């Protein structure tokens, strides 16, 4: 049995994820009047938030590492400066 033949969908061909090639999202019936451009923007935002790509994860890890290294450098400098005085 086929139901809901008149569904509006948004198809994202470049998900930015290494596992998924394409995503198909079904638009809620009360949102079918929303402009296509806005629906695409929201769909891409949802996919990035829900399925982050490996590239974004690695950039996040590098940023986190650099921040921790900077904090440890400042703490070490304060300790050395305190000992020398």
Secondary structure, DSSP 8 states (H G I E B T S, - for coil): ----TT--EEEES--S-SS-S-EEEE--GGGTTS-HHHHHHHHHHHHHHHS--HHHHHHHHHHHHHHHHHHHHHHHHHHHHHHH-
